[in-house]
Amino acid sequence: MGNSKMTMGLIVGNRGFFPDHLAKTGREEMIQVLQAAGMDVVVLGPEASKHGAVETHEEAKRCAELFKASANKIDGIIVSLPNFGDERAIADTLRLAHLDVPVLIQATPDAPAKMTIAHRRDSFCGKMSACNNLKQYGIPYSITSLHTEAPSSEEFRKDLEWFAGVCRVVKGLRNLRIGAIGARPAAFNTVRYSEKILERNGISVETLDLSEVLGRISRMKDDDPSATSKLNSIQKYVSTSGIPQAALLKMAKLGAVVDDWMKSADVQISAVQCWTSLEENLGVVPCTVMSMMSDSLLSSACEVDVCGVLGMHVLQLASGTPSALLDWNNNYGADPNKAVCFHCSNLPKHFFKEVTMDFQAIIASTVGKENTFGTCVGKVKSGAMSFARFSTDDISGKIRGYSGGGRFTDDPLETFGGAGVVEIPEMQKLLRYICENGFEHHVAANFSTVATMVHEATARYFGWDMYAHGG
């Protein structure tokens, strides 16, 4: 998936009148499981507390200090309850550490044959007490899919993978900087958004006027190393047969200017004006350049849809794979659970069965074919699909959105641009929700099953108003 190694803070709960050996073996088992999953672990050692667990307020302070010393690398915290655990010490540790990262509560199940005083865990009950205290302290937390799960179980393995995705989304949204290149096209009121609401959620928007982009391109020589390097990358990325060399060079210069600005402005993702200024003033579409960025996990959306690229980025963070921005565009025959998703297109190569560069058929009718080379054309491949959309709501002052899952199908489709057929359970319910709540016609999509990660990260840890389609 291309994700960097993750680090988990580990709090092992213990309670004195329950068997101490359960805390000792439980800590060892959880460390082994996390390390086997490729994660680094920050946890108290046996020399710092009894069995390396947390029970007293003094031990909570030690654990919090340990976490704060590694705050720049801890992605999330696992609270493991091999026995009942001390709910106050767990909550105090998280409050004192103040890491503001996701927290997962795990409780180890009892065995019916080991319910004597020597082996009884009562983690089933202790988990409720731990959650109760975290709720009192105002600390958000996530829970496992089953109330009790052994660290070595398949259920916990899946939950850990899910939680890692939640952590990636939360970390990736903290202090995010989005590049808005150009002005919103006049005909697209749908992509309006509030920079102030985004800023209140820790997301900044850095703007660049399209005149500055065009000016830098005009001053760039044809043999500029950044332009020739980008031209080489474009020709390796997609088939350019039949595309004029002059158009390819314009694309290369555009890509080089955007790359340079994103690095200097320290922005991670971008939304770009296309319709129809670039075609009229530069003579190409930016689709291939944007496709290449998205394919490299630097999500890029057209029509300056800042909230659209936010959805792309969140899905990419959760899955570790490229996202695309699509239109909910057409019905597919009479099937109420199918639709055509389309763009004209800047979809990443990751989305296609096969892809070639061509001209933009829609815009060509107004600005001429010769000014619209650079689209990525092909049929979207089949596979599992997650989707998401975010929007800033000026009335409530909040970010809202929806997420869900379905699949891209192999159904036949004869059209231009980049398009695929999607099948989503209860799709009419989703479409009604979109229309009744005034959401945009754009949706971010990803080949994955990460919708629940997206919902958990954005709703629980950011407080966004989210609808989970299909639960």
Secondary structure, 3 states (H helix, E strand, C coil): CCCCCCEEEEEEECCCCCCHHHHHHHHHHHHHHHHHCCCEEEECCCCCCHHHCECCHHHHHHHHHHHHHCCCCCCEEEEEECCCCCHHHHHHHHHHHCCCCCEEEEECCCCCCCCCCCCCCCHHHHHHHHHHHHHHHCCCCEECCCCCCCCCCHHHHHHHHHHHHHHHHHHHHCCCEEEEECCCCCCCHHHCCCHHHHHHCCCEEEEECHHHHHHHHHHCCCCCHHHHHHHHHHHHHCECCCCCHHHHHHHHHHHHHHHHHHHHHCCCEEEECCCCHHHHHCCCCCHHHHHHHHHCCCCEEECCCHHHHHHHHHHHHHHCCCEEEEEEEEECCCCCCEEEEEECCCCCHHHECCCEEEECHHHHHHHCHHHCEEEEEEEECCEEEEEEEEEEECCCCEEEEEEEEEEECCCCCCCCCEEEEEECCCHHHHHHHHHHCCCCCEEEEECCCCHHHHHHHHHHHHCCEEEECCC
